Amino acid sequence: MNSIMKSKLFTKDVFFHVIVHKLLPIVILLSVWEIGARLYNKPYFLPGFFETLEALIRIIGDDNFFKIIFLTLLRVLTGIAIGTLTAALFAIFSYKFSFLHSLISPLNSVIKATPVASIIILLWVSMNGNSLAVFVSFMMVFPIIWQNIYDAFSSIDKELIEVSRVFGFSIRKKFELLILPSLKKFFIPAFITAIGLAFKAEIAAEIIAGVRNSIGQMIYYAKDAPKIDEMFAWTVVGVFFSMLIEWISRKVLMPKAKLKGDAL
């Protein structure tokens, strides 16, 4: 009986949490968008939610829609993967060799401080659109991942490292007890942040460089037509897939790290 009551209370709590913390904010934001668009009354500058929804349905029905999504995702995920692996490798060597850290650190700071548009335009001179989009994603990921993996290794207690040497811990045991907890603390939040930055930089590169079969190209064409409702719709598509990849990453990397009361 008690278990049934607890189950019902849990279900009610979950339902309340989903309504108040998940659905209600979305409804409020969409309502503000629609009301603001109606008051402004200039759909060629600010289309409403329902106009954008119609445009979204229209572009999803296009024959090339899924090809465009696939190629954009392929480029950005390639950049993220190469950037993450390269940054991890350089971070390990930077931890081992202080000279390498001294060499990369100022370069890292320059990359982070340089506007994305400037990077894209500078690289556009010597790279084609596809390579440029991948490389820009790589450059957004590398500084964040390199710094955080280096910080993860640097934060490991030196006394614990010495203890592991004295007791002859295996490489696997050292990794599980010393390195992995530190990596989880530093790497996971950095990786999730890097995904969002990579997506934004990728689409910006596609717009500026006119990369064929890309979300960025479709945003540019819609602006040039002008079809502002389609521009908004393609922007929504880009935001959706960026959030989807971040959500998948959270579920894979932090399967047990749920917030209190988070049922989703």
C-alpha positions as CSV (number, residue, x, y, z in Angstrom):
1,M,0.0,0.0,0.0
2,N,2.7,2.4,1.0
3,S,4.6,1.6,-2.2
4,I,1.5,2.4,-4.3
5,M,1.0,5.7,-2.5
6,K,4.7,6.6,-3.0
7,S,4.4,5.7,-6.7
8,K,1.4,7.9,-7.1
9,L,3.1,10.8,-5.3
10,F,6.2,10.3,-7.4
11,T,4.1,10.3,-10.6
12,K,2.4,13.6,-9.5
13,D,5.7,15.2,-8.7
14,V,7.2,14.2,-12.0
15,F,4.1,15.5,-13.9
16,F,4.2,18.8,-12.0
17,H,8.0,19.1,-12.7
18,V,7.5,18.5,-16.4
19,I,4.6,21.0,-16.7
20,V,6.2,23.8,-14.6
21,H,9.9,23.4,-15.4
22,K,9.8,22.1,-18.9
23,L,6.6,23.0,-20.8
24,L,5.5,26.2,-19.2
25,P,8.7,28.2,-19.9
26,I,8.6,27.1,-23.6
27,V,4.9,28.1,-23.9
28,I,5.7,31.5,-22.3
29,L,8.6,32.2,-24.6
30,L,6.7,31.2,-27.7
31,S,3.8,33.3,-26.6
32,V,6.0,36.3,-26.1
33,W,7.5,35.7,-29.6
34,E,4.0,35.5,-31.2
35,I,2.6,38.5,-29.4
36,G,5.8,40.6,-30.1
37,A,5.6,39.7,-33.8
38,R,1.9,40.7,-34.0
39,L,2.5,44.0,-32.2
40,Y,5.5,44.8,-34.4
41,N,3.4,43.7,-37.5
42,K,6.3,43.5,-39.9
43,P,6.6,39.8,-40.9
44,Y,9.4,40.6,-43.4
45,F,11.5,41.6,-40.3
46,L,10.0,39.5,-37.5
47,P,7.8,36.6,-38.6
48,G,5.5,35.1,-35.9
49,F,5.8,31.6,-34.4
50,F,3.0,30.2,-36.6
51,E,4.5,31.7,-39.7
52,T,7.9,30.2,-38.8
53,L,6.2,26.8,-38.1
54,E,4.6,26.8,-41.6
55,A,8.0,27.6,-43.1
56,L,9.6,24.8,-41.0
57,I,7.0,22.3,-42.3
58,R,7.7,23.6,-45.8
59,I,11.5,23.2,-45.7
60,I,11.2,19.7,-44.0
61,G,9.2,18.6,-47.0
62,D,12.0,19.7,-49.4
63,D,13.8,16.8,-51.1
64,N,17.3,18.1,-50.0
65,F,16.4,18.7,-46.4
66,F,17.9,15.6,-44.9
67,K,20.9,15.7,-47.1
68,I,21.6,19.3,-45.9
69,I,21.2,18.2,-42.3
70,F,23.4,15.2,-42.7
71,L,26.2,17.1,-44.4
72,T,26.1,19.9,-41.8
73,L,26.2,17.4,-38.9
74,L,29.0,15.5,-40.6
75,R,31.2,18.6,-40.9
76,V,30.6,19.8,-37.4
77,L,31.0,16.4,-35.8
78,T,34.2,15.8,-37.8
79,G,35.6,19.1,-36.5
80,I,34.5,18.3,-32.9
81,A,36.1,14.8,-33.1
82,I,39.4,16.0,-34.6
83,G,39.5,19.0,-32.2
84,T,38.9,16.9,-29.1
85,L,41.4,14.2,-30.0
86,T,44.1,16.6,-31.0
87,A,43.5,18.8,-27.9
88,A,43.6,15.8,-25.6
89,L,46.9,14.6,-27.1
90,F,48.5,18.1,-26.9
91,A,47.2,18.5,-23.3
92,I,48.9,15.3,-22.2
93,F,52.2,16.3,-23.8
94,S,51.8,19.9,-22.4
95,Y,51.5,18.4,-18.9
96,K,54.6,16.3,-19.4
97,F,56.7,19.0,-21.1
98,S,56.4,22.5,-19.7
99,F,58.0,24.1,-22.8
100,L,55.1,22.8,-25.0
101,H,52.6,24.3,-22.5
102,S,54.5,27.7,-22.7
103,L,54.3,27.5,-26.5
104,I,50.6,26.6,-26.8
105,S,49.2,28.7,-24.0
106,P,49.6,32.1,-25.7
107,L,48.4,30.7,-29.0
108,N,45.3,29.3,-27.2
109,S,44.6,32.8,-25.8
110,V,44.9,34.4,-29.2
111,I,42.5,31.9,-30.8
112,K,39.9,32.4,-28.0
113,A,40.2,36.2,-28.3
114,T,39.9,36.4,-32.1
115,P,36.4,37.0,-33.4
116,V,35.0,34.0,-35.2
117,A,34.1,36.0,-38.3
118,S,37.8,37.2,-38.6
119,I,39.0,33.6,-38.4
120,I,36.6,32.5,-41.1
121,I,37.5,35.3,-43.5
122,L,41.2,34.8,-43.0
123,L,41.0,31.0,-43.6
124,W,38.6,31.4,-46.5
125,V,41.4,32.8,-48.6
126,S,43.3,29.4,-48.6
127,M,40.6,26.8,-47.9
128,N,37.5,25.6,-49.7
129,G,34.1,25.8,-48.0
130,N,33.9,22.2,-46.6
131,S,37.4,22.2,-45.2
132,L,36.9,25.7,-43.8
133,A,33.7,24.7,-41.9
134,V,35.4,21.6,-40.4
135,F,38.5,23.6,-39.5
136,V,36.5,26.4,-37.8
137,S,34.7,23.8,-35.7
138,F,38.1,22.3,-34.8
139,M,39.4,25.8,-33.7
140,M,36.4,26.4,-31.5
141,V,36.9,23.0,-29.7
142,F,40.7,22.8,-29.4
143,P,41.3,25.7,-26.9
144,I,38.6,24.7,-24.5
145,I,39.4,21.0,-24.5
146,W,43.2,21.5,-24.3
147,Q,42.9,23.9,-21.4
148,N,40.5,21.7,-19.4
149,I,42.3,18.5,-19.9
150,Y,45.6,20.2,-18.9
151,D,43.8,21.6,-15.8
152,A,42.5,18.1,-15.1
153,F,46.0,16.6,-15.0
154,S,47.4,19.5,-13.1
155,S,44.7,19.2,-10.4
156,I,45.6,15.6,-9.5
157,D,47.0,15.6,-6.0
158,K,50.8,15.1,-6.2
159,E,50.8,13.2,-2.9
160,L,48.3,10.7,-4.3
161,I,50.5,10.2,-7.4
162,E,53.5,9.5,-5.1
163,V,51.4,7.0,-3.1
164,S,50.4,5.2,-6.3
165,R,54.1,4.9,-7.2
166,V,55.1,3.6,-3.8
167,F,52.4,0.9,-3.8
168,G,53.1,0.0,-7.5
169,F,49.6,0.8,-8.9
170,S,49.1,-0.5,-12.4
171,I,48.5,2.0,-15.2
172,R,44.8,1.0,-15.2
173,K,44.4,1.5,-11.5
174,K,46.1,4.9,-11.7
175,F,43.8,5.9,-14.5
176,E,40.6,4.8,-12.6
177,L,41.6,6.2,-9.2
178,L,43.5,9.4,-10.1
179,I,43.0,10.5,-13.7
180,L,39.4,9.6,-14.5
181,P,37.7,11.5,-11.6
182,S,39.6,14.6,-12.5
183,L,38.8,14.2,-16.2
184,K,35.1,13.9,-15.5
185,K,35.2,17.1,-13.5
186,F,37.0,19.2,-16.1
187,F,36.4,17.5,-19.5
188,I,32.7,16.8,-19.5
189,P,31.4,20.4,-19.0
190,A,34.1,21.7,-21.4
191,F,33.1,19.2,-24.1
192,I,29.4,20.1,-23.8
193,T,30.3,23.9,-24.0
194,A,32.5,23.2,-27.0
195,I,29.7,21.5,-28.9
196,G,27.5,24.6,-28.8
197,L,30.4,26.9,-29.9
198,A,31.4,24.5,-32.7
199,F,27.8,24.5,-34.1
200,K,27.6,28.3,-34.1
201,A,31.0,28.7,-35.7
202,E,30.1,26.0,-38.3
203,I,26.9,27.7,-39.4
204,A,28.7,31.1,-39.5
205,A,31.4,29.6,-41.7
206,E,28.7,28.1,-44.0
207,I,27.0,31.4,-44.3
208,I,30.2,33.5,-45.0
209,A,31.9,30.9,-47.3
210,G,28.7,29.8,-49.0
211,V,29.2,26.1,-48.3
212,R,27.0,24.0,-50.6
213,N,24.3,21.8,-49.1
214,S,24.5,23.4,-45.6
215,I,22.2,25.0,-43.1
216,G,24.2,28.2,-43.3
217,Q,23.8,28.4,-47.1
218,M,20.0,28.0,-46.7
219,I,19.9,30.8,-44.1
220,Y,21.8,33.0,-46.5
221,Y,19.5,32.2,-49.4
222,A,16.4,32.8,-47.3
223,K,17.8,36.2,-46.2
224,D,18.7,37.1,-49.8
225,A,15.3,36.0,-51.3
226,P,14.0,37.5,-48.9
227,K,12.1,34.7,-47.1
228,I,12.6,35.7,-43.5
229,D,10.2,33.0,-42.2
230,E,12.4,30.4,-43.8
231,M,15.5,32.1,-42.4
232,F,14.0,31.8,-39.0
233,A,12.9,28.2,-39.7
234,W,16.5,27.1,-40.7
235,T,17.8,28.9,-37.7
236,V,15.4,26.8,-35.5
237,V,16.7,23.7,-37.2
238,G,20.3,24.6,-36.4
239,V,19.5,25.3,-32.8
240,F,17.5,22.1,-32.5
241,F,20.3,19.9,-33.7
242,S,22.9,21.7,-31.6
243,M,20.8,21.1,-28.5
244,L,20.1,17.5,-29.6
245,I,23.9,16.7,-29.8
246,E,24.4,18.5,-26.4
247,W,21.6,16.4,-24.9
248,I,23.0,13.1,-26.3
249,S,26.4,14.0,-25.0
250,R,25.1,14.7,-21.5
251,K,23.2,11.4,-21.5
252,V,26.3,9.5,-22.6
253,L,28.9,11.2,-20.5
254,M,26.7,11.9,-17.4
255,P,24.2,9.0,-17.3
256,K,23.7,9.3,-13.5
257,A,24.2,13.0,-13.1
258,K,20.5,14.0,-12.9
259,L,19.3,17.0,-11.1
260,K,17.0,16.5,-8.2
261,G,13.5,16.0,-9.5
262,D,14.6,15.8,-13.1
263,A,12.6,13.1,-14.6
264,L,13.6,13.6,-18.2
